[in-house]
Amino acid sequence: MPEPITPSPAPPDVRQVLKGFAIISAFNIAGILLSEWFIPLPGAVIGLGLLAIGLFSGLIKIEWVERGASALLQSMMLFFAPALVGVLDLFPVLGSHWFAFLLAAVVSLVTVLLVTAFSATVLGRIFNPSAAHEPE
């Protein structure tokens, strides 16, 4: 009698990627549910915050989500394609108001740079006070 055919197990990398996807997705879904029921913030932001709390507290190991997150980052351009198509669909509006869009982009860029620099400086002083007094 021939032996039954059994599927071969998935390679370890695939299992780790899927495990990372599952954990990230679970936190995203939890954030969406909390957003719908209790907290007036975007669900993805809540989910990301919950994932960060889990990682910083040690409940979630970085190794569990690292490969899944890397796979998502490698295909990030696919997530921006729908937004790009939407912008191209509104190209006539962009053409007639190009200066306002350019100004908004520059102001946003400068604001993000300033807030990031300020935050890094403040956090550096809080978490490493001795480095703030050392000469450069």
Helices and strands as residue ranges (DSSP letters): H 12-37, H 43-57, H 62-74, H 76-89, H 91-96, H 98-127, G 129-133
